[in-house]
């Protein structure tokens, strides 16, 4: 470690944010926060990480349901029938 450091070119400001993450302020019910804190403590992880995982799963589920809402085509029906007929 040096005895002295040169901070003349240093810039004041917040720490560099993590890429892909955005800090927000959100209002959640107390019981929801308590649930995630208890669950996260039991798993040894952070409650904010757990909330993020649950939200990510909900988004993925919603995207999956959008694709399921598409009409069934004849080619898709044939493919499903072939798979079912070949199953033991």
N, C-alpha and C positions, 0 to 999 in steps of 0.2 A: 504494500500500500504506500502511496506517495505521501510525503509530508504536506504538500500543497497541491491543490487542483485549480485549474484556470476555468472560471465560470463566466468569462467575459462574453462568450458566444452562446451562453445558455439562454433558454427561453422559459419564462414562467407560464404555468398553465397546468391543467389537469394531466393525469397520467394518460398514456396512450391507451385508447380503448381496445378491447378485444375485437378482432375482426369477426363480423357476423353476429355481433351482439349489440343491442341497443338498450341503454338504461331508460326505464320509464317509471312513472309513478302510477299506481293502480290501487283502487279501493276494493278490497275483498272483505267478505263477512268474517267476523272473528272466528266462528266455528270452522270455517274452511281453512283459515290459516293455521289454527290449532291442530286440525286433522293432519295437514301436511307436515307440520313441525314434528308431531309425534311419530308419524310414519317414517319421516326422514331420519329422525334420531335412532329409530329401531334398525334402520338399514345402514346407518353410518354415512349418510350423504346429506347434502344441503336441501332445505325445503324449497328454495327457489329453483334448484335444479330439478326437483321432483315435479313441481308445478309446470315447468317448461316441458318436461317429458310427457306429462298428461295432455297438455295443450297440443303438443306436436302429434301425439297419437290421435287426438280428436280431429285435427286438420287432415291427417292421412286417411282417417275413416270417412270423413266428409268427401274427400276427393275420390275415394273408392266407391262411395255410393253414387256419385255423379256418373261414374263410368257404368255402374249397374243399371242406371236409369235409361240407358240407351236401348232402343228397340232391338229385339232378337231378330237377327237376319237368318236367312235360310242356310247360309254356309256355316254360321255358328251353331245352329241347331243340328246340322249334319255332323259336325265335329263332336258335339256333346253326345249324340246318339252313338257314334262309332266308339267313343271312349267307354260309354256305359255298356255297350254290347260286348266289348272285349274284356271287360272286368270279370274276374272269376267269381 
